[in-house]
Amino acid sequence: MTATDSRPAVVRRPGRTLGQTVAAFVALTKPRIIELLLVTTIPTMFLAADGVPAPGLVLATLVGGALAAGSANSLNCYVDRDIDVVMNRTGRRPLATATVSPREALVFGIVLGLAATVVMLGWVGALATALTLVAIAFYVFGYTMGLKRRTPSNIVWGGAAGCLPVLIAWAAVTGTLAWPAGVLFLVVFFWTPPHFWALALRFRDDYAAAGVPMLPVVATEETVARRVVGYSWAMVLTSLALVPVAGWVYAAAALALGGAFLVQAHALRGRVRSGLHDAALKPMRLFHWSITYLTLLFVAVGLSPFLTG
């Protein structure tokens, strides 16, 4: 038997099949969050290119971005393994169920981060690579390790990591940054609190049990609803700042989608003022609509170069 033959083909915990191993490591990366990040990346690249960007560049940016997001999410799972096991919403994550060991998750997250750096630096560009590393570092150290367990404003400032893909996308195409990228950054920045606070309202007891001071845990429902409305208005108004570049079709989409978002935000506040609580508040209506809003708004961003002029 050679030295190579003596090594196990797959390192896995007792009782874990190959399929379970693959599924567990994929789950560590939080694929649904990655999908949402990529939804903002591709349209931004089309806007930055004022048309169709080079397919190879798009592919490299998507691969590098997915690896980077997977790295940040895996390291988030590693750091948060103590509270994930307490919360019903996260109790089935690989570390909470011991399907993956903490060491495996840590190594996996670091390897994904290194792979993302190689892809971005080799095929995308220096500025995009630097922003990618900032995104990983800020999500892991700034949000997960710094803000999340210390302040109710955690998701406001920590959410900035999720805004960086639009800057990365713009830098990938142009090698620089410009004000339209800043507008899109702010749109996602203002979108994040209403999106996440709606979810946190639904799972408030989970966060309370884990000792995480999400705003719905430490503030009244009226305060949460008022801030949701405020950030929603800021998001919609900011989205209109892109009209000079994106054109009238985008403007119509931004107004229609933004109007629908505001209806949902004000409806949530109305239910709070009516004295409804917990499940009766139906916060997941706003949460699900927020995902639809962001997706469709960025579809309009991506189509704008072909519908203006």
C-alpha positions in Angstrom: 0.0 0.0 0.0 1.5 3.4 -1.0 1.4 6.5 1.2 -1.4 7.8 -1.0 -3.4 4.7 -0.6 -3.2 4.9 3.2 -5.1 8.2 3.4 -8.9 8.1 3.7 -10.5 9.3 0.5 -13.0 11.5 2.5 -12.6 12.8 6.0 -16.0 12.7 7.7 -17.5 12.3 11.1 -18.8 8.9 12.2 -22.1 8.0 10.6 -21.9 10.7 8.0 -22.3 9.5 4.4 -20.7 11.1 1.5 -24.0 12.7 0.4 -24.6 14.1 3.9 -21.0 15.4 4.0 -21.5 17.3 0.7 -24.9 18.6 1.8 -23.6 19.7 5.2 -20.7 21.7 3.7 -23.0 23.3 1.1 -25.4 24.2 3.9 -22.5 26.0 5.7 -22.2 28.4 2.9 -25.9 29.4 3.2 -26.8 29.1 -0.6 -30.0 31.2 -0.4 -28.0 34.2 0.9 -25.4 33.7 -1.9 -28.2 33.7 -4.4 -29.5 37.0 -3.2 -26.0 38.5 -3.3 -25.5 37.4 -6.9 -28.9 38.9 -7.8 -27.4 42.3 -7.2 -24.0 41.5 -8.8 -25.0 40.6 -12.4 -27.3 43.6 -13.1 -24.8 46.0 -11.7 -22.2 44.6 -14.1 -24.6 45.2 -17.0 -25.2 48.8 -15.9 -21.4 49.4 -15.4 -20.7 48.0 -18.9 -23.6 50.0 -20.4 -24.5 46.7 -22.1 -23.3 43.2 -22.0 -20.0 42.7 -20.0 -17.5 40.1 -21.1 -18.9 36.6 -20.3 -15.6 35.4 -18.8 -15.5 38.4 -16.5 -19.1 37.8 -15.4 -18.4 34.1 -14.7 -15.2 34.8 -12.8 -16.9 37.5 -10.7 -19.8 35.2 -9.9 -17.5 32.3 -9.0 -15.3 34.5 -6.9 -18.3 36.2 -5.2 -19.9 32.9 -4.4 -16.7 31.6 -2.9 -16.3 34.7 -0.9 -19.9 34.7 0.4 -19.5 31.0 1.2 -16.4 31.7 3.1 -18.0 34.5 5.2 -21.1 32.4 5.8 -19.1 29.3 6.9 -17.0 31.4 9.3 -20.2 33.0 10.6 -21.5 29.5 11.3 -18.2 28.7 13.1 -18.4 31.7 15.3 -22.1 31.5 16.0 -22.2 27.7 16.7 -23.0 28.3 20.4 -26.1 30.3 19.7 -27.3 28.4 16.6 -27.9 25.4 18.7 -30.2 27.4 21.0 -32.3 28.9 18.2 -35.1 27.0 16.5 -34.5 28.8 13.2 -30.8 27.7 13.1 -31.0 24.5 15.1 -30.6 22.3 12.0 -27.4 24.0 10.8 -24.5 21.5 10.3 -22.5 22.7 13.4 -25.7 22.8 15.6 -26.4 19.1 14.7 -22.7 18.1 14.9 -22.8 17.0 11.3 -19.7 19.1 10.7 -17.1 19.7 13.4 -16.0 23.3 14.3 -12.5 22.6 13.0 -13.9 21.4 9.6 -16.1 24.5 9.3 -13.2 26.8 10.2 -10.8 25.2 7.7 -13.5 25.1 5.0 -14.3 28.8 5.5 -10.6 29.8 5.2 -10.1 27.6 2.2 -13.1 29.2 0.4 -11.7 32.6 1.2 -8.3 31.8 -0.2 -10.0 30.3 -3.3 -12.1 33.5 -3.7 -8.9 35.6 -3.5 -7.2 33.6 -6.2 -10.1 33.8 -8.6 -10.8 37.5 -8.1 -7.1 38.5 -8.3 -6.4 36.2 -11.2 -9.4 36.9 -13.4 -11.2 40.0 -12.1 -9.0 42.8 -10.8 -7.1 44.3 -7.8 -9.8 46.7 -6.7 -12.6 44.1 -6.9 -10.3 41.6 -4.9 -9.6 44.2 -2.2 -13.4 44.9 -1.8 -14.1 41.2 -1.7 -11.6 40.7 1.2 -13.1 43.7 3.0 -16.6 42.1 2.6 -15.4 38.8 4.1 -13.5 40.5 7.0 -16.3 43.0 7.8 -19.0 40.3 7.9 -16.9 37.9 10.1 -15.0 40.4 12.3 -17.2 43.5 12.1 -20.7 42.0 12.2 -20.5 38.4 13.5 -17.8 38.9 16.2 -18.2 42.6 16.9 -21.7 44.0 16.4 -24.1 41.1 16.5 -24.1 40.4 20.2 -23.4 43.9 21.4 -25.8 46.4 19.8 -29.4 46.6 18.5 -27.9 48.4 15.5 -26.0 45.3 14.5 -27.8 44.6 11.3 -27.8 48.3 10.3 -24.0 48.6 10.2 -23.2 44.9 9.8 -25.4 44.8 6.8 -22.9 46.9 4.9 -21.1 43.7 4.1 -24.0 42.6 2.0 -23.9 45.9 0.1 -20.4 45.4 -1.1 -21.2 43.0 -4.0 -22.5 46.0 -6.0 -19.2 47.8 -5.5 -17.3 44.7 -6.4 -19.4 44.2 -9.5 -18.8 47.8 -10.7 -15.1 47.6 -10.0 -14.9 44.3 -11.8 -16.2 45.9 -15.0 -14.6 49.4 -14.8 -11.6 49.0 -12.5 -12.9 52.0 -10.6 -15.9 53.1 -8.5 -18.5 55.7 -9.5 -21.6 57.4 -8.0 -24.1 55.0 -9.5 -22.4 52.1 -7.7 -22.7 54.2 -4.5 -26.4 54.7 -5.1 -26.9 50.9 -5.4 -24.8 50.4 -2.3 -27.1 52.7 -0.4 -30.3 51.1 -1.8 -29.1 47.7 -0.4 -27.9 49.4 2.8 -31.4 50.9 3.5 -33.1 47.7 2.3 -31.3 45.5 4.8 -32.9 46.6 8.1 -36.6 46.3 7.0 -35.8 43.0 5.4 -34.0 41.6 8.5 -36.1 43.2 11.2 -39.2 41.6 9.6 -37.5 38.2 10.0 -36.4 39.1 13.5 -39.9 40.0 14.5 -41.0 36.5 13.5 -38.1 34.9 15.4 -37.8 37.3 18.3 -38.0 34.6 20.9 -35.1 32.8 19.3 -32.9 35.8 19.4 -34.0 36.5 23.0 -33.1 33.0 24.1 -29.7 33.3 22.4 -29.0 36.6 24.1 -28.7 38.5 20.7 -30.0 42.1 21.0 -31.7 42.3 17.7 -33.9 45.4 17.6 -37.2 43.5 18.0 -35.8 41.9 21.2 -34.9 45.1 23.0 -37.4 47.6 21.5 -41.1 47.8 21.3 -43.0 46.7 18.2 -44.0 50.3 17.6 -40.3 51.3 17.5 -39.4 48.5 15.2 -42.3 49.3 12.8 -41.5 53.0 12.8 -37.9 52.3 11.9 -38.9 49.8 9.2 -41.0 52.5 7.7 -38.2 55.1 7.9 -35.6 52.9 6.3 -38.1 51.8 3.6 -38.7 55.5 2.6 -35.0 56.1 2.6 -34.5 53.1 0.3 -37.2 54.1 -2.2 -36.0 57.7 -2.4 -32.4 56.6 -2.8 -33.4 54.2 -5.6 -34.8 57.1 -7.6 -31.4 58.8 -7.6 -30.3 56.3 -10.2 -32.9 57.5 -12.7 -30.5 59.9 -14.6 -28.4 56.9 -15.5 -30.9 54.1 -15.7 -33.7 55.9 -17.5 -37.5 56.1 -17.5 -38.2 52.3 -17.6 -36.1 51.9 -14.5 -37.9 54.9 -12.9 -41.3 53.3 -13.5 -40.1 50.0 -12.0 -38.5 51.7 -9.0 -41.7 53.7 -8.3 -44.0 50.7 -8.7 -41.9 48.4 -6.7 -41.0 51.0 -4.1 -44.7 51.9 -3.7 -45.6 48.2 -3.1 -42.8 48.0 -0.5 -44.0 51.1 1.3 -47.5 49.6 1.4 -46.2 46.5 3.1 -44.1 48.5 5.5 -47.0 50.8 6.5 -49.3 47.8 6.7 -47.0 46.3 9.3 -47.0 49.4 11.3 -50.8 49.6 11.0 -51.1 46.1 12.5 -48.8 47.1 15.3 -50.9 50.2 16.0 -54.0 48.0 16.0 -52.6 46.1 19.0 -51.8 42.9 17.1 -48.8 40.9 18.3 -46.5 38.0 17.3 -47.9 35.9 14.5 -50.8 38.3 14.0 -48.3 41.0 12.9 -47.5 38.8 9.8 -44.0 40.3 9.5 -43.0 37.5 7.0 -45.2 39.2 4.4 -42.7 42.1 4.4 -39.8 39.8 4.5 -40.8 37.8 1.5 -41.8 40.9 -0.4 -38.5 42.5 0.3 -36.7 39.7 -1.5 -39.0 40.1 -4.5 -38.5 43.8 -4.4 -34.7 43.6 -4.5 -34.7 41.0 -7.2 -37.1 42.9 -9.5 -35.4 46.2 -8.9 -32.1 44.8 -9.9 -33.6 43.2 -13.0 -34.7 46.7 -14.0 -31.1 47.9 -13.3 -29.7 45.2 -15.6 -32.2 45.9 -18.4 -31.8 49.7 -18.2 -28.8 49.9 -20.6 -31.0 48.3 -23.3 -34.0 50.4 -22.7 -32.5 53.9 -22.5 -31.1 56.2 -25.1 
